[in-house]
Structures are given as C-alpha cells and as structure tokens.
Amino acid sequence: MRPFMIVAAATLVLVGASGCSNMKPWEQRALSGGAIGAAAGAGVGSMLGAPAVGAAVGGAAGAAIGGLTAGPEKEKPRKE
C-alpha cells in the first residue's frame, strides 16, 4: 500500500471521529469547502496526471473560499 493512501485513510478516520458539532459556521464551511475542493481537484488532477497536486490545490482553494464566504455570526445567548 502506498504511503499516501495510508495517510489519506488515517486522516479520514480522524476527521470522521472528531465530529463537527462544536464548530462555528465559518469553520464548517471551510471544512466542507476544503473537502469538496480536494475531491474536485483530485478529479481534475487525475486527468492531467497529478491527482495529489490537484487535491492539494483544490483543497486549499475550497477551504479559503468556504471560510471567506460565511456570513457574519450572530451572538447566541449562553445558557448556564
């Protein structure tokens, strides 16, 4: 098995186990944008012969766009 596949599988397990319920909206958008961008970048990169580079570039771009397009947060009253 390639080292890249081992790292990818370990990352997937860690992200799946960590959960996203305590994240702020902009953090959730950045994470989902990064995942979508990485998948799209890997697809385009595989057509060009460099799927890892495509995934890295697509993931970075997707995370940046997802994080920057989140709307302003509203303060929620805390229940104590």
All heavy atoms as an XYZ file, in Angstrom:
523
protein
N       0.838     -1.176      0.000
C       0.000      0.000      0.000
C       0.889      1.247      0.000
O       1.876      1.317      0.695
C      -0.909     -0.024      1.227
C      -1.951      1.047      1.219
S      -3.020      0.954      2.678
C      -4.524      0.440      1.926
N       0.522      2.222     -0.771
C       1.306      3.445     -0.871
C       1.200      4.262      0.421
O       0.165      4.258      1.089
C       0.777      4.296     -2.008
C       0.946      3.668     -3.358
C       0.443      4.627     -4.396
N       0.468      4.010     -5.699
C      -0.087      4.546     -6.764
N      -0.724      5.682     -6.677
N      -0.009      3.937     -7.923
N       2.260      4.987      0.768
C       2.208      5.836      1.969
C       1.111      6.899      1.898
O       0.502      7.230      2.900
C       3.587      6.485      2.022
C       4.466      5.593      1.217
C       3.599      4.949      0.193
N       0.857      7.422      0.695
C      -0.195      8.431      0.538
C      -1.549      7.865      0.921
O      -2.353      8.538      1.572
C      -0.210      8.949     -0.908
C      -1.337      9.905     -1.176
C      -1.277     11.198     -0.705
C      -2.445      9.505     -1.890
C      -2.313     12.090     -0.941
C      -3.489     10.382     -2.134
C      -3.419     11.678     -1.658
N      -1.816      6.633      0.528
C      -3.100      6.001      0.839
C      -3.251      5.784      2.343
O      -4.336      5.931      2.886
C      -3.243      4.681      0.084
C      -3.240      4.841     -1.418
S      -4.617      5.812     -2.009
C      -5.912      4.612     -1.864
N      -2.162      5.447      3.016
C      -2.210      5.239      4.462
C      -2.511      6.563      5.162
O      -3.361      6.624      6.058
C      -0.886      4.636      4.963
C      -0.718      3.223      4.393
C      -0.833      4.616      6.481
C       0.633      2.624      4.629
N      -1.852      7.626      4.738
C      -2.090      8.943      5.335
C      -3.519      9.400      5.055
O      -4.198      9.941      5.930
C      -1.060      9.968      4.818
C      -1.414     11.371      5.252
C       0.331      9.592      5.284
N      -3.992      9.188      3.845
C      -5.356      9.592      3.498
C      -6.384      8.831      4.322
O      -7.354      9.415      4.820
C      -5.601      9.374      2.006
N      -6.186      7.540      4.496
C      -7.124      6.743      5.286
C      -7.099      7.160      6.756
O      -8.150      7.277      7.395
C      -6.788      5.264      5.159
N      -5.924      7.414      7.292
C      -5.820      7.851      8.688
C      -6.477      9.213      8.885
O      -7.162      9.441      9.891
C      -4.358      7.903      9.108
N      -6.297     10.112      7.944
C      -6.926     11.425      8.027
C      -8.435     11.314      7.981
O      -9.140     11.981      8.741
C      -6.432     12.323      6.881
O      -5.008     12.406      6.945
C      -7.031     13.709      6.959
N      -8.938     10.467      7.120
C     -10.384     10.262      7.014
C     -10.958      9.723      8.318
O     -12.001     10.186      8.782
C     -10.697      9.317      5.860
C     -12.166      9.043      5.595
C     -12.870     10.335      5.205
C     -12.319      8.021      4.492
N     -10.282      8.792      8.930
C     -10.744      8.237     10.199
C     -10.729      9.302     11.295
O     -11.686      9.426     12.069
C      -9.884      7.017     10.605
C     -10.174      6.599     12.032
C     -10.150      5.863      9.656
N      -9.664     10.091     11.369
C      -9.574     11.129     12.394
C     -10.634     12.203     12.217
O     -11.246     12.651     13.189
C      -8.188     11.764     12.388
C      -7.061     10.886     12.924
C      -5.724     11.573     12.721
C      -7.282     10.581     14.392
N     -10.869     12.623     10.996
C     -11.878     13.653     10.747
C     -13.266     13.109     11.062
O     -14.085     13.799     11.678
C     -11.798     14.158      9.290
C     -12.996     15.013      8.935
C     -10.519     14.951      9.092
N     -13.527     11.887     10.672
C     -14.829     11.291     10.959
C     -15.080     11.103     12.441
O     -16.202     11.240     12.924
N     -14.038     10.813     13.187
C     -14.195     10.579     14.623
C     -14.272     11.880     15.413
O     -14.791     11.898     16.530
C     -13.032      9.741     15.134
N     -13.754     12.963     14.869
C     -13.706     14.207     15.640
C     -15.050     14.912     15.715
O     -15.335     15.591     16.683
C     -12.656     15.144     15.055
O     -13.043     15.561     13.770
N     -15.879     14.788     14.710
C     -17.190     15.441     14.727
C     -17.101     16.921     14.415
O     -16.054     17.539     14.517
N     -18.216     17.492     14.054
C     -18.241     18.896     13.655
C     -19.302     19.685     14.408
O     -19.630     20.793     14.025
C     -18.525     19.010     12.159
S     -17.291     18.217     11.133
N     -19.869     19.145     15.460
C     -20.987     19.805     16.118
C     -20.578     21.055     16.880
O     -21.391     21.947     17.072
C     -21.684     18.832     17.060
O     -20.797     18.427     18.081
N     -19.355     21.155     17.335
C     -18.932     22.320     18.107
C     -18.216     23.362     17.264
O     -17.613     24.274     17.811
C     -18.009     21.884     19.255
C     -18.747     21.057     20.269
O     -19.954     21.210     20.450
N     -18.035     20.170     20.924
N     -18.291     23.237     15.964
C     -17.602     24.174     15.090
C     -18.475     25.390     14.817
O     -19.700     25.310     14.822
C     -17.245     23.512     13.763
C     -16.273     22.372     13.893
S     -15.987     21.590     12.323
C     -14.484     22.399     11.872
N     -17.821     26.509     14.583
C     -18.526     27.723     14.182
C     -18.933     27.577     12.723
O     -18.348     26.782     11.981
C     -17.607     28.925     14.368
C     -17.240     29.157     15.814
C     -16.275     30.295     15.941
C     -15.903     30.440     17.410
N     -14.853     31.410     17.613
N     -19.939     28.340     12.278
C     -20.392     28.207     10.883
C     -19.285     28.410      9.857
O     -19.212     27.698      8.862
C     -21.471     29.281     10.750
C     -21.992     29.451     12.125
C     -20.808     29.241     13.035
N     -18.395     29.384     10.073
C     -17.334     29.606      9.082
C     -16.348     28.450      9.081
O     -15.772     28.126      8.041
C     -16.639     30.943      9.309
C     -15.772     31.019     10.525
C     -16.152     31.418     11.766
C     -14.399     30.675     10.618
N     -15.090     31.337     12.631
C     -13.998     30.890     11.951
C     -13.458     30.201      9.706
C     -12.706     30.653     12.392
C     -12.172     29.972     10.159
C     -11.801     30.194     11.474
N     -16.149     27.796     10.231
C     -15.264     26.638     10.282
C     -15.872     25.453      9.532
O     -15.169     24.730      8.823
C     -14.980     26.254     11.730
C     -14.169     27.277     12.487
C     -14.081     26.973     13.975
O     -15.016     26.379     14.539
O     -13.054     27.346     14.566
N     -17.182     25.274      9.688
C     -17.860     24.200      8.968
C     -17.808     24.433      7.467
O     -17.588     23.507      6.686
C     -19.305     24.079      9.432
C     -19.450     23.553     10.832
C     -20.876     23.527     11.311
O     -21.757     24.137     10.710
N     -21.115     22.819     12.401
N     -18.001     25.677      7.053
C     -17.947     25.984      5.620
C     -16.548     25.794      5.062
O     -16.370     25.320      3.943
C     -18.441     27.406      5.361
C     -19.948     27.549      5.563
C     -20.384     28.974      5.318
N     -20.135     29.379      3.947
C     -21.066     29.420      3.001
N     -22.303     29.093      3.288
N     -20.759     29.813      1.787
N     -15.538     26.167      5.838
C     -14.158     25.981      5.384
C     -13.831     24.503      5.255
O     -13.187     24.082      4.286
C     -13.188     26.660      6.346
N     -14.281     23.698      6.201
C     -14.020     22.261      6.149
C     -14.727     21.606      4.971
O     -14.121     20.839      4.222
C     -14.460     21.597      7.457
C     -14.213     20.103      7.561
C     -12.719     19.800      7.520
C     -14.818     19.560      8.846
N     -15.999     21.924      4.788
C     -16.718     21.316      3.668
C     -16.199     21.838      2.330
O     -16.098     21.084      1.354
C     -18.221     21.552      3.795
O     -18.518     22.926      3.771
N     -15.836     23.112      2.266
C     -15.256     23.652      1.033
C     -13.934     22.999      0.699
O     -13.641     22.707     -0.460
N     -13.126     22.736      1.731
C     -11.855     22.054      1.513
C     -12.043     20.634      1.016
O     -11.321     20.170      0.131
N     -13.020     19.936      1.586
C     -13.280     18.560      1.152
C     -13.794     18.513     -0.286
O     -13.343     17.690     -1.097
C     -14.285     17.898      2.093
N     -14.725     19.396     -0.595
C     -15.259     19.432     -1.960
C     -14.174     19.857     -2.948
O     -14.037     19.280     -4.034
C     -16.471     20.377     -2.035
C     -17.630     19.792     -1.212
C     -16.897     20.627     -3.480
C     -18.764     20.761     -0.969
N     -13.378     20.847     -2.566
C     -12.291     21.307     -3.435
C     -11.239     20.240     -3.659
O     -10.714     20.083     -4.761
N     -10.922     19.483     -2.601
C      -9.930     18.412     -2.743
C     -10.437     17.324     -3.668
O      -9.683     16.800     -4.498
C      -9.582     17.834     -1.379
N     -11.708     16.969     -3.546
C     -12.277     15.941     -4.422
C     -12.286     16.406     -5.877
O     -11.905     15.658     -6.784
C     -13.692     15.587     -3.966
N     -12.720     17.644     -6.084
C     -12.741     18.169     -7.452
C     -11.326     18.311     -8.004
O     -11.069     17.981     -9.168
C     -13.456     19.516     -7.480
N     -10.413     18.792     -7.174
C      -9.027     18.940     -7.620
C      -8.369     17.620     -7.946
O      -7.597     17.508     -8.891
N      -8.682     16.591     -7.151
C      -8.129     15.266     -7.442
C      -8.674     14.725     -8.762
O      -7.943     14.088     -9.531
C      -8.446     14.296     -6.306
N      -9.940     15.005     -9.030
C     -10.528     14.573    -10.304
C      -9.872     15.247    -11.491
O      -9.499     14.597    -12.473
N      -9.707     16.543    -11.400
C      -9.065     17.278    -12.494
C      -7.588     16.893    -12.589
O      -7.055     16.690    -13.679
C      -9.222     18.800    -12.289
C      -8.399     19.576    -13.292
C     -10.682     19.191    -12.386
N      -6.945     16.761    -11.429
C      -5.535     16.392    -11.419
C      -5.280     15.013    -12.000
O      -4.251     14.783    -12.632
N      -6.215     14.091    -11.777
C      -6.013     12.747    -12.334
C      -6.090     12.759    -13.858
O      -5.435     11.960    -14.516
C      -7.025     11.765    -11.753
O      -8.329     12.076    -12.201
N      -6.868     13.660    -14.402
C      -6.922     13.780    -15.860
C      -5.626     14.361    -16.418
O      -5.247     14.080    -17.544
C      -8.103     14.651    -16.280
C      -9.446     13.990    -16.087
S     -10.771     14.981    -16.764
C     -11.242     15.907    -15.323
N      -4.960     15.174    -15.591
C      -3.713     15.800    -16.029
C      -2.479     15.027    -15.586
O      -1.361     15.423    -15.890
C      -3.646     17.237    -15.502
C      -4.769     18.160    -15.959
C      -4.674     19.506    -15.270
C      -4.739     18.323    -17.462
N      -2.671     13.962    -14.802
C      -1.556     13.132    -14.392
C      -0.957     13.465    -13.037
O       0.085     12.934    -12.684
N      -1.593     14.339    -12.262
C      -1.069     14.702    -10.945
C      -2.225     14.860     -9.950
O      -2.567     15.974     -9.557
C      -0.270     15.991    -11.031
N      -2.843     13.751     -9.533
C      -4.010     13.867     -8.644
C      -3.690     14.437     -7.272
O      -4.505     15.134     -6.688
C      -4.538     12.437     -8.549
C      -3.406     11.571     -8.932
C      -2.574     12.369     -9.888
N      -2.506     14.154     -6.735
C      -2.154     14.676     -5.411
C      -2.004     16.193     -5.441
O      -2.459     16.889     -4.526
C      -0.875     14.018     -4.909
N      -1.392     16.701     -6.474
C      -1.231     18.152     -6.603
C      -2.593     18.805     -6.803
O      -2.901     19.838     -6.194
C      -0.285     18.503     -7.772
C      -0.242     19.998     -8.011
C       1.100     17.960     -7.501
N      -3.429     18.199     -7.618
C      -4.774     18.729     -7.829
C      -5.588     18.746     -6.552
O      -6.302     19.701     -6.267
N      -5.474     17.683     -5.746
C      -6.204     17.621     -4.482
C      -5.707     18.675     -3.509
O      -6.497     19.315     -2.807
C      -6.070     16.233     -3.872
N      -4.402     18.885     -3.460
C      -3.840     19.885     -2.554
C      -4.269     21.296     -2.947
O      -4.698     22.089     -2.095
C      -2.316     19.784     -2.538
N      -4.182     21.608     -4.215
C      -4.560     22.941     -4.679
C      -6.073     23.142     -4.535
O      -6.528     24.184     -4.044
C      -4.111     23.156     -6.142
C      -4.677     24.440     -6.711
C      -2.595     23.149     -6.223
N      -6.843     22.158     -4.924
C      -8.300     22.266     -4.813
C      -8.758     22.357     -3.365
O      -9.671     23.110     -3.045
N      -8.130     21.595     -2.486
C      -8.495     21.640     -1.075
C      -8.187     22.983     -0.451
O      -8.984     23.529      0.309
N      -7.028     23.535     -0.764
C      -6.662     24.844     -0.225
C      -7.593     25.931     -0.750
O      -8.062     26.786      0.016
C      -5.216     25.172     -0.581
N      -7.880     25.896     -2.027
C      -8.775     26.896     -2.604
C     -10.187     26.752     -2.047
O     -10.839     27.743     -1.702
C      -8.792     26.768     -4.126
N     -10.672     25.523     -1.932
C     -12.012     25.304     -1.400
C     -12.147     25.731      0.049
O     -13.154     26.316      0.441
N     -11.132     25.458      0.854
C     -11.168     25.872      2.257
C     -11.162     27.390      2.376
O     -11.889     27.961      3.193
C      -9.985     25.274      3.005
N     -10.344     28.045      1.571
C     -10.289     29.508      1.611
C     -11.618     30.120      1.187
O     -12.147     31.015      1.855
C      -9.157     30.016      0.722
N     -12.163     29.633      0.101
C     -13.435     30.178     -0.390
C     -14.560     29.873      0.593
O     -15.389     30.730      0.892
C     -13.748     29.635     -1.796
C     -12.750     30.206     -2.806
C     -15.171     29.976     -2.206
C     -12.799     29.564     -4.159
N     -14.601     28.658      1.114
C     -15.644     28.301      2.081
C     -15.573     29.136      3.343
O     -16.595     29.578      3.864
N     -14.380     29.365      3.848
C     -14.234     30.164      5.059
C     -14.538     31.635      4.846
O     -15.076     32.298      5.729
N     -14.207     32.145      3.677
C     -14.409     33.565      3.411
C     -15.840     33.910      3.017
O     -16.242     35.066      3.122
C     -13.452     34.036      2.309
C     -11.976     34.038      2.701
C     -11.116     34.369      1.488
C     -11.713     35.016      3.817
N     -16.618     32.932      2.562
C     -17.985     33.223      2.130
C     -19.008     33.038      3.234
O     -20.188     33.242      3.002
C     -18.380     32.337      0.933
O     -18.258     30.971      1.303
C     -17.528     32.638     -0.278
N     -18.586     32.667      4.415
C     -19.535     32.532      5.525
C     -20.032     33.912      5.931
O     -19.270     34.873      5.970
C     -18.873     31.838      6.712
N     -21.302     33.995      6.228
C     -21.883     35.270      6.634
C     -21.464     35.645      8.045
O     -20.811     34.872      8.751
N     -21.835     36.849      8.473
C     -21.476     37.276      9.827
C     -22.190     36.416     10.869
O     -23.344     36.042     10.699
C     -21.938     38.719      9.880
C     -22.965     38.856      8.822
C     -22.608     37.853      7.767
N     -21.472     36.131     11.943
C     -22.043     35.323     13.005
C     -22.894     36.184     13.925
O     -22.587     37.329     14.185
C     -20.933     34.657     13.823
C     -20.213     33.591     13.081
C     -19.234     32.873     13.985
O     -19.541     32.678     15.181
O     -18.165     32.532     13.492
N     -23.963     35.591     14.406
C     -24.813     36.271     15.380
C     -24.515     35.687     16.743
O     -24.377     34.489     16.889
C     -26.280     36.086     15.023
C     -26.654     36.715     13.692
C     -28.108     36.501     13.404
C     -28.471     37.116     12.049
N     -29.840     36.864     11.690
N     -24.435     36.552     17.707
C     -24.182     36.098     19.072
C     -25.418     35.394     19.613
O     -26.518     35.924     19.562
C     -23.842     37.294     19.982
C     -22.501     37.915     19.686
C     -21.353     37.073     20.226
O     -21.535     36.409     21.258
O     -20.295     37.104     19.601
N     -25.234     34.198     20.117
C     -26.313     33.457     20.745
C     -26.161     33.578     22.258
O     -25.058     33.459     22.769
C     -26.269     31.989     20.342
C     -26.547     31.764     18.889
C     -26.521     30.295     18.585
C     -26.773     30.044     17.101
N     -26.727     28.637     16.776
N     -27.257     33.829     22.940
C     -27.136     33.889     24.405
C     -26.739     32.532     24.962
O     -27.223     31.488     24.503
C     -28.539     34.304     24.859
C     -29.434     34.027     23.720
C     -28.599     34.042     22.475
N     -25.826     32.559     25.919
C     -25.364     31.315     26.517
C     -26.296     30.865     27.626
O     -26.753     31.661     28.422
C     -23.961     31.496     27.096
C     -22.930     31.740     26.046
C     -21.574     31.788     26.668
N     -20.575     32.035     25.657
C     -19.295     32.057     25.891
N     -18.843     31.845     27.099
N     -18.443     32.288     24.929
N     -26.545     29.573     27.639
C     -27.356     29.005     28.706
C     -26.401     28.450     29.750
O     -25.561     27.619     29.447
C     -28.261     27.893     28.171
C     -29.282     28.388     27.207
C     -30.153     27.255     26.723
C     -31.177     27.764     25.725
N     -32.017     26.680     25.201
N     -26.558     28.907     30.957
C     -25.659     28.425     32.015
C     -26.444     27.794     33.126
O     -27.551     27.971     33.364
C     -24.828     29.573     32.551
C     -23.859     30.065     31.479
C     -22.936     31.135     32.047
O     -22.611     31.119     33.243
O     -22.568     31.997     31.255
